[in-house]
Amino acid sequence: MKVYKYNSKQHGFQMLIPDGWSESMTRDLINLSRIENYQPDPSGKKTDTRTIFGASGKYLNMLITPLLDNENEPTVDETAEYFDGLSYRQDLNVIATGSISIANKQVFWATYYRGFALSVATGGQMQFFKKYCIYLNRVEYLFTAYLYSFSAGEKLPTNQDLSASEKVFDEMVSSLELLNL
């Protein structure tokens, strides 16, 4: 395992990632000066996005969003309730939800799949993800882990396949430590 570091002017973190994993080369080329890549939304929040890529097409997408001054950090239950609505609006099929300890705090996670018509004629695909909603020091870290995918005619992943993939991401995300800037 090696250390991945994220730094910005206001906040930062580090976590362990498997050897061979790295940020997108394209992102590195576009962002040579490492200027913060914040994208404002209608509420005035600014989100930075990063993606770390690994073996077999696996990746971890990270959205890092400081909370506004008038916003409170949601509880695990509030986050779960929000995700219920989100999964419905985005037509996601939830497999399991729970919480995990990250930086001495319980945070919400959900494993889900998004499926398309799996007929050979349409070439549909089904994708499995795990989402972690982490709130630390008034910053939201929304991590989406790409667990597995398969297309029509391919072998459906077993529970063991999904568990092994989830374990890698659980280890990465649970190693998250905030940096003192």
Secondary structure, DSSP 4 states (H G I P E B T S, - for coil): -EEEEEE-SS-EEEEEE-TT-EE-HHHHHHTTT----EEE-TTS-EEEEEEEE-GGG-EEEEEEEEPPTTPPPPPHHHHHHHHHHHHHHTT-EEEEEEEEEETTEEEEEEEEEEE----TTTT-EEEEEEEEEEEETTEEEEEEEEEEEEETTSPPPPHHHHHHHHHHHHHHHHT-EEPP-
